[in-house]
Amino acid sequence: MSGVPVIDRSLVTIRANGVTLSAEADVRMTLADFLRDRLGLTGTHLGCEHGVCGSCTVLLDGRSVRSCLMLAVQADGADIETVEGLATPEGGLHPIQEAFARHHALQCGFCTPGFLMTVKEYLAEKPAGGEAEVRERLSGNLCRCTGYQNIVAAVSELVEEGQP
């Protein structure tokens, strides 16, 4: 024994934003680090790295997950949506992004990718809406800048319109 630790690696293949991608990952690498460092999808932000702030939220097979708490190897074979996947094929903004811009629902923008992905999942469930429901659904995402009112207004507008 040389005393040198053996780092186990695995090939991880995911479908990220509609494109099949593969890269090698240390078996202890988080999904967030894999997306950012191996696949170059840097829109997924790391805030607390404890699953509390929601900045790293992505959709895995349509459901929101904290990518800082999940290992990349656990996502092998999954369909992952990140904030980069929200853009239209022409490169335009997604209706959720447009609503956030229209309502000034961001300031520094660090938490925004996690909010956008959380809202995408929420809207896919065809919610009834109402401020209390919107606030409850967004409660897992932290923003230190906005005070949430504009974020709630943007999401409420989308719910009322039946978007997207």
Secondary structure, DSSP 8 states (H G I E B T S, - for coil): --------EEEEEEEETTEEEEEEEETT-BHHHIIIIIT--TTS--SSSSSSS-TTEEEETTEEEETTTSBGGGGTT-EEE-GGGGS-TTS---HHHHHHHHTT--SS-SSHHHHHHHHHHHHHT-----HHHHHHHHTTS--SSS-SHHHHHHHHHHHHHT--
